């Protein structure tokens, strides 16, 4: 991985029906059906909607052999209608269903956490090395016959590890860690290699973007050490819906795509499957715009570790810097002073506006030539004014710089002036790479000045702005860089930009400003109306800042994926819900029509209601 210059990771090619993945092939876009796999007519209709929207693979859940074999009927009807897009069977808990599906569709996804290992109970067992080896042999004994079926029918597989469904065996030995997720995958990959089975795709997903990015980077590093280069499927599980789902997905997936990692993506939204496709395509298209960019010269700071991603340590200047929450600077230089009720920025940049025209409770950034001393106003300089800035006695000063502006003289000023904060801008086609180079240069030079990440866009479509900003700022925040963020787009309302910045900081797990919802995208296993339920839960709880609520369609990833959630709402059967406090199920099989009210009461009973 080149931190500064974009190029795609070289992966092997996997043949999946008529749509190969990896190598020089395009980054593929896919989605997953949320209708019952046994409802053949509905399944075909939904698959066609996804394919027409641009899906290059369509996935269906297959809980048992009956569903697996019905995929053959769905495949046949789609072929008759002229749709040859590969189908993927999604298998949990049932190896026999995987065997059956391998004879019907082009690809089968299995989950190492529940393929052979027992159902997750969060129990801890100490294994001797011999006992652990015996468990691995059980996996091999069951997995190899499945691979032989796949070889016979030219069926590809995906080894799909989910943070929420790691087995108790893996958890007991490695804990709830990126290393445990990687080892869960590698156990199966080593068998594939031993059996000379090459048509393998890998995914390692989590709803936590920090865990997801660290784990995928660690997986790539581990595979490199063992001379493996299988293609990767990227996704943030349980990302949610609306702008939160888009921002969270773009932060996690975008950070890895920026590294050149990823051969196919799915943006998992709690919406109709076909709504995911254009979002994923826009994200991929934006990342690929940086192909062939002007090279960026940079050196990695010796202390930087792309897997641990510890936050860069800086001095603290008036509450800005490491140890403090990242700040939000809202660009109000165009005179827009409408505010989102849940996204109040820390500073307003007003350019040449007179601070006397604004209330005293705002903290203001004013262009240095127009600045006059005032308790709530701070001068903002540009690179050519650095010498003048160094002579000014003020408790807090800002200076807008690019990578090219970091000359030796300006580095000296930044080292000596302990009252300055950088607003780091970029106009490079690979802005992430250039801003990384600037931050590594400061780090290597031992300059601990706080840095606010600044990006400018020219988008009129809010969704596209959110995807681009989330991918760009998210990549740097997940690297451990950034003591604040600032966005500029003259065609987007400033209050929308503010909300986007707070959403990005929350998705990157560096500043929590609202309720966090961990909600799955639904599939054929979901037995209640997920989208309506999410809306009802949000309406009732969106004022509970900092609270995490998991909303899961079924038990597959439920308790595990929402393990760090405060409360959970999980499908238990047809129109039946179980409620969780942390990992513990406290109310079982509640009628769906009562469940939201019971969830609110549970929150109140535990003292978390405001």
KEDREN-664069 format. One record per atom (N, C-alpha, C): x, y, z. Coordinates in pm, whole numbers, plus 50000, padded with zeros to 5 digits. Each point is the difference from the previous one (the first is absolute). Example, Ala and Ser with C-alpha at 12.3 -4.5 7.8 and 13.67 -1.06 7.14 Angstrom:
2
513194943150780;499115011950000;500905012050000;499655010549928;500825011950006;499235010950073;
//
This chain:
610
500854988150000;499155011950000;500885012450000;499725009249907;500675013049994;499065010050066;500435005850111;499125009150074;499655012549921;500845003649903;499865013049936;499504999249855;500264989149932;499664998949858;499034988649977;498915002949930;498944990149983;500364989849893;499854987450034;500024989149902;499294988250063;499324992149917;499254988750054;500924988550037;499674993750111;500724988050043;499844989149893;501084992949974;499984989249902;499424987450064;498874995749951;499374988050055;499864989649890;499744987750043;499774989249904;498615001449939;499774993149890;498715000549932;499174988150043;498755002750037;499064989550037;498884999949897;499744988349943;498954998749899;498664997750068;499095009349986;498674999050060;498995001049885;499564988649951;499125000149885;500645007349884;499255009449942;500525007849888;500575013550041;500235001750132;500475012950051;501204998050092;501214999049944;501184997750084;500305011950090;500664997250111;500355010150099;501504999750026;500565011750032;501415000750034;500865002749879;501325000250022;500915002749891;499765013849942;499895000849866;499765012649932;498515002849979;499144991450051;498565002049983;499535012150080;498875006149959;499475011450076;499654996150143;499935010150086;499494997850135;498504997149987;499594988150038;498624995649978;499065005550108;498745002249958;498965005050091;498974989050023;499584998250124;499024989650029;499035004150109;498924992150014;499025002450105;499394986650039;499085000450097;499394987750051;498495001650010;499284989849955;498545000250004;499504999550145;498825005850022;499414999250134;498634993350000;499664993149890;498764992249995;500324985450034;498974992450027;500214985850028;500524992849877;501024991950020;500564992449888;498994989749947;499024996450080;498984990549955;498885006849921;499965013350000;499025007349919;500655002649864;499924990149912;500755000549875;499645012349917;498745003149989;499585011449918;500565013150054;499885002050132;500525012350061;501515000649990;500664988450016;501474999749992;500485003749861;499354994649897;500385003349863;499785014949972;498855005050042;499695014149975;501015009250069;500364996650125;500955008550071;501404998949939;500394988249959;501304998349935;500085008549873;498925000349923;499985007949876;500135014950033;499325004550105;500135014150039;501435003350038;500664991050073;501405002350038;500915000149878;499804990449912;500854999149881;499805012349911;498765004149982;499735011949919;500615012550062;500145000050133;500625011450068;501524999649992;500574988649955;501454999249983;500704989550082;499254991450070;500644989550081;500684989849909;501244996750033;500754990249922;500004986150065;499614999250126;499714987550069;498765002450086;499164989850012;498785000950081;500014988650101;499885003350127;500104990150107;498634997350063;499774987250031;498794995850070;500414991850122;499235001350108;500234991250114;499464986149970;500664990050055;499534986249987;500154993450136;498905000250077;500064994750137;500144984850002;499474993349898;500034985549997;500134994849858;499974986649987;500154994049868;498845003549907;498825001650057;498835003349918;500215013549931;500445009950077;500265013149942;501154999449901;501034992150033;501164998949911;499594994449865;499184989750001;499584994149873;499045009249923;499235008150073;499095009149928;500775010949928;501225002550042;500835009449925;500204995249857;499974986949981;500104994649864;498815004249915;498815000250059;498815004549928;500095015049967;500495007650097;500185014549977;501015002249888;501094992350003;501035001149896;499414996849862;499214989449994;499434995949872;499085010649941;499135005650084;499055010049951;500735012749956;501015004050078;500785011849960;500684997749866;500554988149982;500634996949870;498985001149886;498824994850023;498965000549897;499635014449965;500125008950096;499675014049976;501205008049949;501144993149979;501185006549946;500925006350104;499824996450127;500845005550107;500974989250047;501275001749968;501004989850033;500955004450111;499685011050066;500825004850111;500164989050105;501234997550048;500224989350098;499185001750127;499534988850052;499294999750128;500934994450108;499815004950121;500824995950114;499084995150110;500314988450056;499244994850114;500705003950130;499235005150095;500545004350129;499634989650105;501024993550057;499784988550089;500495003150142;499174996650097;500395000650140;499504987250069;500854994250084;499634988850089;499754986649931;499984999549867;499504987949934;500924995949885;501034992050026;500904995649893;499294992249890;498944992850034;499284992549897;499345009549900;499525011450050;499435010049909;501085005549907;501225001450051;501115004549915;500294989849890;500014987250037;500224989549900;498955000649890;498745001650040;498915000349903;500105012449912;500285011550060;500065012549924;501134999749897;501084993050033;501154999449908;499654993349868;498924992349997;499564993549875;499025008649921;499585011450058;498925007949939;500435013949953;500965006250071;500345014049969;501505001449977;500405012049963;501385002449959;500965002350116;499465003150116;500885003050114;499244997350130;500734995350101;499414997250132;500825007350105;499315007550084;500675006550113;499804991550125;501084996950069;499924993250129;500625009050106;499564998450122;500495007950112;500844991050090;501325002250009;500844991450085;499544999450144;499325010550047;499585000250140;498914990050033;499264995449897;498924990650031;499894988749898;501054997849921;499964989449900;500064986250066;500934998350094;500134987550076;499905002650149;500565011250045;499975003150143;498585001250052;499854997450130;498695000550063;499425014149998;498705000950023;499335012950007;500635008450110;500205012849972;500695009050093;499225001550130;500704998150111;499365001750131;500785009850088;501115005549946;500895009050074;500674992850117;500104986749991;500684992550106;501504999649970;500794998950105;501464999749986;500514986150035;500774994149910;500554986650022;501515000449977;500734994450093;501454999049983;500334987349921;500685001749888;500384988649916;501504997450014;500384987450014;501404996549983;500315000749851;501274999849964;500365000349858;499444987849928;500014988550068;499484987849938;498495001049978;499295005450099;498565001449987;499655010049889;500795010649991;499735010049897;500264994049861;501084992149988;500294993449873;498894990349961;499414993650099;498894990849972;498785007549946;499785012150052;498885008249950;500265004149855;501255003349968;500345003749862;499844988049907;500274988250050;499844988049917;498514997849970;499135003150095;498564998949975;499595009249885;500565012050000;499705009449891;500464994149867;501244995249998;500554994349875;499144988249952;499614991450090;499234988249962;498665003849936;499425010950046;498705004149945;500165009049878;501045008249999;500185010149896;500504994149868;500894990250007;500594994449877;498944993849909;499044992050051;498964994949910;499215011349931;499765010850071;499325011449939;500855005849886;501305001450021;500885005049894;499974990849879;499934987150024;499954990649886;498735001849918;498885002550067;498755002849928;500165012849917;500625010150060;500205012749929;500914998049878;501044991950015;500884997249886;499214993349887;499164990350036;499254992549900;499045009049923;499415009950068;498985008449937;500535013949964;501315002150012;500635013049966;499345011450079;499824997550127;499355009750089;501065007150085;499945013150001;500915007850085;499455000650142;500845003750095;499535001650137;500465013550055;499275004850098;500485011550079;500124995650143;501155002050057;500214997950143;499685013350066;498835000950062;499505012750051;500015000650151;501015006450055;500135001350146;499245012550044;499174998650100;499315011450061;500445001650143;500295012550037;500395003050137;498964994850099;498725000649959;498934996350091;499784985250016;500664991749918;499744985650011;501294991950008;501025005650064;501194992050029;499604988650094;500594988549979;499654988450083;500555001850141;499384992950095;500525000150137;501434994550003;500304990849910;501364994349996;501035010749966;499715007949896;500915010949962;500065010550111;498845003450055;499955010150105;500794995550123;499954987050030;500704994950117;501515001149984;500504997849879;501455000149980;500535013949966;499265007849920;500535012749950;499255012250052;498844997850061;499215011250046;499255006749885;499265010250037;499215007649902;500915010249934;500914995349915;501085008349947;500134998449849;500655009749935;500334998349858;500794987349974;500924996750088;500804987849982;499094987750000;498984999750089;499074988850001;499214999049872;499565011349946;499255000049875;500874995049885;501245004649997;500914995749893;500294985150011;500234995150120;500314985850015;498794991449964;498805004750031;498804992849961;499954998049849;500435010149927;500054999149853;501154991249953;501165001950059;501214993049952;499874984850020;499304995550103;499804985650020;499384993749876;499055006949940;499334994849880;500835002249875;500695011449993;500825002749881;501134989849987;500584996150111;501114990349993;499504986549948;498784996450035;499444987649946;499775001449850;499495011549957;499805002349856;501314998749924;501045005750055;501314999049934;500494985749998;499854993050111;500454986150005;499254991449898;498735003449976;499184992249908;500055005449857;500875009649976;500175005949867;498685005549947;499265006850088;498745006349961;500225015149998;499955006249882;500415013949984;498855009749986;498794995249972;498885009149976;499385004550132;500785007850073;499635004350135;500025015250009;498935005550053;499905014250033;499905001050152;500515010850057;500005001550145;499285012850039;499294999650111;499505012250061;500204999250150;500365011350058;500065001350146;499295012950033;498834998750063;499145011650019;499715002550148;499695012750027;499575004050134;499135012249987;499185002650100;499225012450000;500855011650052;501074996950068;500945010050051;501065002549891;500045012049945;500915002949889;501464998750040;500325003450124;501394998950046;500434985349999;499164991250055;500304985750000;500094994749858;499065004149915;499984995049862;501295003449926;500425012750006;501185004249924;501274993650057;500155000150131;501174993550060;500094985349960;498854993350003;499994985549977;500324996749856;499435007549906;500294997249859;501475002849969;500545010850054;501435002749979;500864988850059;499614995250118;500754989150062;499874987249917;498824997549944;499824988349915;500915000649878;500045011649934;500855001549882;501464997750038;500425005650112;501384997950046;500274985250028;499044993250063;500164985850032;500054991549873;499115002949906;500004992649874;501315002149924;500495012350000;501275002849932;501124991350057;500034998650132;501044992150064;499914985349962;498794995449966;499804986049962;499804998449849;500405010549925;499974999749853;498624997149945;499005006450058;498624999049952;499575013649946;499205000149895;499525012749946;498554999149953;499164993750081;498604998349965;499295013649994;498995001449913;499255012749992;499135002150123;499705012850025;499305003850122;498665006549970;499024996050079;498655006050000;499945009350120;499615012749978;499965009850107;498575003650037;499795002550128;498705004650046;500045003450147;499165009550040;499785003150141;498654994050036;499984990350089;498744993450034;499145009350086;498694997949991;499075007350086;500265015050000;500255005849880;500345014249991;498805008950029;498784995049975;498825008150026;499365005049872;499215010750013;499305005349884;500295014949986;499425006049895;500105014449982;501445004949993;500185012450043;501345006049991;500994993150092;499544995250117;500924993350092;500574987349935;499154992249934;500474987849934;500975003049888;499745010549925;500895003749889;501345005150051;499955008650102;501255005450055;500854989050062;499384991550080;500744989350067;500624990449899;499244996449896;500524991049897;501165006449925;499855012849965;501055006749924;501265001950083;499865002250131;501185001250087;500804987049998;499334988750026;500724987250008;500454994849866;499074998949904;500364994749867;500935009649929;499725013050010;500825009949931;501445000150047;500224998250131;501364999850053;500814988749938;499384988349984;500714988549944;500165001349848;498975004949933;500145002349856;501115010149973;500145010150085;501075009949984;501374993550012;500084989250079;501254992450013;500244991049879;499044999349909;500104990949886;499484986150029;499384998350117;499494986950042;498524999049963;499614988649942;498594997549972;499744996649855;499344988649978;499674995549864;498514999749975;499205000450107;498555001249989;499515006350129;498915007749991;499465006350121;498494998350005;499504999950123;498585001150023;499775010750107;499195009849968;499605010050097;498714995050065;500104995750125;498884993450069;499115010450067;498905003449934;499065009850053;498714993250043;499385005450104;498704994750045;498905006149912;500134997249872;499075005149899;499794989049897;499255003049894;499834990049896;501344997049934;500284987449965;501324996349949;500445008249879;499065003149911;500415007449880;500475014250032;499635005250118;500465013350040;501485000050035;500564988250031;501424999350036;500905001849878;499534995949882;500874999149883;500565013649957;499165010249976;500565012749957;500935006450103;499734997750128;500895005350104;501384993749988;500044986849985;501284993149986;500735004449874;499275001649891;500635003849874;500605014050007;499295009350063;500535013650015;501284999950081;500044991950105;501194999350084;501194994449923;499784989249927;501084994149921;500475009749892;499075006349930;500375009349893;500855011450054;499655004950119;500775011150056;501434995750034;500144988550061;501354995350034;500844998049874;499394994749895;500754997049878;500395012649923;499415011450033;500405012549935;501475003350025;500584994650105;501395003350033;501014990949930;499534990549918;500924991449925;500905008549911;501284996849996;500955006949914;500275014350042;499805003350126;500205013850045;501485003750001;500275013050009;501385004850011;500624994350127;501174993749989;500594993350117;500235009650117;499854994650120;500215007450123;501234994550069;500955008650028;501224995950069;499795001650150;500194989450073;499825000750145;500754988950069;500245001850129;500684989950081;499144996950123;499864987350029;499184995850114;500765002750130;499305005550097;500595002250132;500324986550063;501194998550060;500404987050056;499034994350101;499305008650075;499114995250106;498634995949947;499745002049872;498664997349946;499784985149980;498844995250045;499604986149980;498614999949940;499844995949873;498695000749934;498964990650058;500444990850086;499044990650059;499545004650139;500935004650081;499585004950133;499325013649989;500485008649907;499365012949972;499795008350126;501035001050082;499885008550118;499925014749958;499235007950075;499835014049964;501325007550015;500335008149901;501225008150004;499945009350121;501085000150077;500045008350120;500435014249965;499245009750050;500335014049976;499915007650131;500545012049999;499775009050112;498555004549997;499535005450110;498645004950010;500025015349997;499265005749907;499915014549985;498555004250022;499735005850114;498655004950029;498934989349975;500274987950049;499024989249989;500014992849866;501025002249918;500124993349871;501274991750000;499904987149969;501174991549995;499704986450060;500994991250001;499794986550050;499645000650148;499114991050039;499465000450135;498705007750005;499715007849896;498745007549991;499174994549885;498705001850007;499144995949890;500345008049875;500024993649882;500235007549876;498955010949983;500425011649956;499085011349985;499354999849862;498905007349988;499315002249873;500025014949972;500595003849886;499995013949955;499025001049884;499015008350015;498985001849897;500335012249916;500074998149870;500305010949908;498735008149976;499935011850061;498855008949983;500405012949928;501044999149919;500505011949929;499025005049895;498994991649962;499005004249902;498795006750066;500045001150134;498945007250068;498804991650039;500124986749995;498904991050038;500114997050148;498985003850079;500074997950144;498814991950053;499544990449918;499044990150046;500774988250059;499484994250110;500724989250067;499114987750017;500644988349988;499314987350027;499874998750151;498824996150049;499804999850146;500924990650077;500504989349933;500874990550071;501465000949954;500365010549930;501375001049947;500495014350011;500295004150123;500485013550023;501545000149992;500575007149903;501454999949983;500715007050115;501294997150013;500815005950106;500515013949962;500285001849870;500485012849948;499265003049870;499845012749970;499505004449870;501105007649929;500274996249875;500905008049916;499155010249925;500265013050023;499165010549941;500765008549898;501254996449969;500755007349898;500215014550036;499445009049920;500185014450020;498805006450068;499064991950047;498825005250069;500425006750131;499275010350039;500275007250124;499434992150118;500834995650095;499494992350114;498945007350081;500005013349994;499025007750076;498574997349953;499884994349879;498664997149947;499444986750050;500804992750079;499594986750045;499964999450152;499174991150057;499914998850146;501344996250063;500195004150123;501274997750070;500264985350031;498954991650001;500234986150041;500624991549890;500115005249878;500704992849895;501515002250013;500784989249977;501455001649987;500325001049851;500715010449961;500095003949861;501434999849947;500164995449876;501265001249927;499845011249898;500905009850006;499925011749913;501295000849919;499905003149871;501215001849919;500915010150067;501284996750010;500955007950078;500005014949966;499945004249872;500025014549972;498805007450058;498904992950026;498785006450053;499844998150150;500904992650062;499834996350140;500345011550093;499195001550104;500275009150110;499874992250130;500845003050101;499934992550126;498605000350060;499564988050036;498664998450058;499984986250064;499374998350118;500094987150071;499554987949920;499035001549909;499454988449928;500414999649853;500985008249959;500425000449860;501494996849990;500364991749902;501384995349986;500465001949855;501235004449981;500485002849865;500304987149923;499705000449870;500274988749912;500925004949888;501214994649997;501025004449905;500084990349882;500695004349895;500354991249889;501514998649996;500514991149916;501424996450003;500925012149986;499665009349911;500875011549976;500055009550120;499104998350095;499965008650118;500634993450123;500764989349980;500554992550113;500935008450086;500875008049938;500935008450077;499225010150084;499005006249939;499175009450074;499294993250117;499524987749976;499334992550106;500934997650118;501254996749971;500944996650107;500285011850093;499755012549952;500275011950081;498785004450081;498844993749972;498775004050067;499864992750133;499725007550104;499794994250133;498504997850020;499574987349986;498604996650019;499944985950055;498974996750080;499944986650062;499704988849901;499385003349885;499624989849902;500005006249861;500744993749909;500095004649862;499854987949908;499425002249885;499854989649899;500775004149875;500544990149930;500655002749872;499624988949902;499575004049880;499614990449897;501204996949912;500344987249994;501194995549927;499664987849916;500834997849897;499994987549925;501344993050022;500134988149947;501264992650012;501165008049942;499785006349885;501085007849936;500425012050084;499125004650089;500325011650083;500914996750118;500294987250024;500794996050116;501495001149969;500455012449978;501425002649976;500764999450133;501314999649991;500804999450122;499735011950091;499855012049941;499765011950081;498654999350070;498994995549928;498684999050063;499974988950104;500744989349977;500094989650102;500635005650127;501005008749983;500645006250117;498985008450078;499205007749926;498985008350066;498994991350074;499564989449936;499024991150062;500564993150124;501294997249998;500644993750116;500075009750117;500285012649971;500255009850106;498745006650054;499005001949914;498795006950041;499024989950060;499835000550130;499174990250070;498525003950004;499615010549927;498615004550004;499294997749866;500644992949909;499464998749865;499364986349978;498954999749917;499344987849954;499975000549848;500394988949934;499994999449854;498624996049950;499535006949897;498874995249919;500624994549872;500034986749990;500744993449891;499104997949880;500315006849890;499204999349878;500724992049893;499284996349897;500604993249885;499165002649877;500675000949887;499335001249870;500474988949907;500674990050055;500544989049921;498884990249965;500124993449884;499004990149960;499934988650100;501134996850063;500014990350110;500255007850129;498965007150043;500145008450118;500354992350125;499474987750013;500334991850117;501504997550005;500594996249886;501434997349996;500825012350032;499615011749947;500785012150024;499895004550146;498804999250057;499875003850140;500734990150091;500004987349964;500804990350076;501475004049996;500495003649882;501415003749986;500335012050088;499095009850006;500235011850083;500054996350148;499084991650043;499964996150140;501224991750040;500444991349911;501214992350029;501225009150003;500005010449918;501145009350002;500075007350134;498875004650049;499975006550131;500464990350109;499524987649992;500354989950100;501494997249997;500554998049883;501434997349988;500845011550051;499515012349982;500745011750044;499825002850149;499214992050068;499805001850143;499175012250034;499135004349908;499175011950022;498624995550044;499655002950123;498774994750059;498835009849991;499955007849894;498925009749980;498694992649970;498875004150060;498714994049964;499655003149854;499274990749938;499645001449858;498514997649982;499345009749935;498614998649959;499994996049853;499304989349967;499934995049862;498955007949923;500415006149890;499115008749923;499864994849857;498774998749953;499764995949861;498955009249936;500205002749872;499075008149922;499404991449888;498695001549979;499314992649894;499115009649922;499534995349887;499095007949917;498874990849955;499224995250095;498924990749973;498665006550035;499004997649918;498665004650034;499154988650057;500464987549979;499284988350051;500524996650139;499115000650099;500424997950139;500624986350020;499384989549943;500524986550019;501434998849949;500285005949885;501344999049943;501015007550087;499615011650049;500875007450093;500294991750124;498974993650055;500204992050122;500934988349974;499854993349886;500864988649969;501445004349982;500225010849925;501375004549975;500685004750129;499325008450076;500605005250123;500254988950101;499084990550008;500174988950095;501184991349962;500154997149870;501134991949955;501325007250024;500035013149974;501255007650012;500405002650145;499085005850076;500325003050140;500064987350083;499134990449970;499994987650076;501304992549990;500604999649880;501264992949982;501075005650093;500075013150013;501035006350083;499684998650149;498735001450036;499624998350140;500294985850048;499714990149914;500284986150038;501494997150004;500815008049932;501454999050010;500525005450133;499145007350073;500435006350125;500365014549982;499665005949885;500355013949970;498775008950014;500245012550039;498945009950000;499525003750137;500115013150031;499505005450126;498745008449977;499484999049879;498785007049964;499744998449853;498815004349957;499634999049859;499315012949957;500105002749869;499375011849941;499674996949855;498755002649959;499574997649864;499535013049936;500205000849868;499515011549923;499364995049873;498775004349974;499314997449874;498925010649986;500205009149907;499095011449987;498604995949956;499854987949946;498704995949947;499204991650100;500594997250116;499324992150104;499775009050121;498795000050059;499775008250120;501014997050110;500445010550068;501034998450103;499534990750111;498715000450034;499514991250107;500114985349960;499844996949870;500184986349953;501464995950011;500915009249966;501434997050015;500354997550146;499435007950089;500264997950144;499564986050042;498784996349962;499474986950038;500864988949942;500505002049878;500884990149937;501294998650079;500585011150043;501254999350076;499824992650132;498935003150072;499744992850124;499754985249972;499314997049890;499764986049964;501294992649969;500935006549932;501294993849968;500794997350127;500045009750090;500744998150126;499414988450080;498664999049999;499374988950074;500304986749933;499924999649867;500264987549928;501444995450018;500925009450017;501414996650022;500314997650147;498985000850087;500134996950143;500905009750075;500055012749956;500865009550069;499205010950074;498725001549966;499165009650073;498554995849985;499334997350111;498624995549998;499105012050031;499045002749911;499155011750018;498514996749993;499664987349975;498604996449990;499844985250032;498764995350003;499754985850018;500624992249886;500594988550031;500584991649895;499134987649981;499634997549875;499174988549967;500814990049918;500034987650048;500684989149930;498894991449941;499635002849876;498844993249943;500374992549874;499554987749991;500374991449887;499185003749877;500464995849881;499315003549877;498804991249968;499744990150081;498904990549979;500364990049890;499414988250011;500144989749897;498824990550015;500054988749932;498904990650006;499804993850136;500965001850092;499854994650135;499185009350090;499845012749959;499295009750083;498504997549992;499364998950116;498594996250004;499135011150059;500495012549989;499175011550037;500375011749909;499195010650002;500215011549912;501135008750056;501194997649950;501195006550057;499995015149978;499705004549879;500095014249970;499025008150084;498774995350012;499015007050082;500425000150146;500544988850046;500444999150139;501135009650030;500985000849910;501115009350020;499485014350014;499075003749914;499445013550007;499315002550134;499264990050050;499315001650128;500985001150116;501054991749997;501005000550108;500745013349998;500355004849879;500695012849991;499125011350051;498724999749965;499095010550045;499935000550152;500084988350063;499874999350146;501305002950074;501164997849936;501275000050075;501085009249944;499735007449894;501075007549934;500595011250085;499365003350113;500525010550088;501004994650102;500234987050000;500854993850103;501454999949954;500635011550005;501375001749951;500964990050063;500754993249915;501034990850047;499524985850024;498684997850004;499484986550022;500114992049871;500364987150011;500114991249883;498874989850004;499254999449892;498864990849992;500174991349876;500024986850021;500084990649889;498604995849957;499765000149869;498704996049944;500294989349896;499784987450035;500464988849919;498844991549953;500084995649875;498924992249942;499894986050057;501154994350041;499994986350050;501194997850092;500174987750042;501004996650101;501394998149942;500154999149865;501294996249941;501135008950048;499875013249982;501045009250046;499555007950122;498754998150039;499405008450102;500835002550124;500044990650095;500695002650126;501495003249982;500644994149899;501425002749980;500285013549940;499295003549890;500265012649933;499615011850086;499014998150085;499595011050088;500544997950142;501114992750010;500554996950132;500395012550077;500405010649927;500375012250071;498835009950006;498804995749954;498825008550010;499454999650142;499325010550037;499395000550133;498724991750005;499255000449889;498734992749993;499854993849862;499264988949995;499814993249873;498564995949978;499605000849873;498654996349955;500214989849890;499694987250027;500404989149910;498784991549963;499864997349869;498944991149955;500174986050055;498904994450059;500074986750061;499094989949929;499175004749909;499054991449930;499035008749923;498964993949948;499025007749924;499335010350091;500305013049973;499415011050078;500274998550151;501154994150033;500404998650139;501385006050019;500185006850114;501235007550025;500574996350136;501324999350009;500694998750129;500795012850025;500025004550124;500715012250038;501224996550084;501085007349975;501274997550067;500445012450077;500674997450113;500795010250070;501444995649989;500775007049916;501344995249968;499894986649928;500754990050044;499984986749938;498914990950057;499295004950100;499054991450072;498585002149949;499374988949964;498595000549960;499155001050127;499245010850012;499245002250123;498504998149979;499525001049875;498594997949970;499904992149871;499304988850001;499954991149884;498614999849937;500004998949866;498784997249923;498865009650030;500305012950002;498985010250019;499265002149868;498695001850001;499305003349877;500575012949940;500165000049869;500635011449933;499305013250031;498674999850009;499265012550020;500285006250138;500564992150093;500315005350134;501485003250017;500844995549909;501444999350026;500675013650013;499595009949919;500665013050009;499715006550134;498754999350044;499645005750130;500734992750113;500154986849987;500734992350103;501475003650000;500565003049882;501405004349992;500175013450072;499115009449975;500075012950069;499924998050151;499094991450044;499874997550144;501264993750056;500624991049925;501254993750044;501095010550018;500095009349906;500985010950012;499725008450124;498745002950023;499645007850119;500324992550129;499674987250001;500224991950121;501484999350038;500875001249900;501444999350027;500665013750017;499175010350006;500525013350030;500695007149886;499754995749877;500675006249885;499085009449922;498835002850050;499055008749929;500195014450045;499935008949903;500055014350032;498845006949929;
//
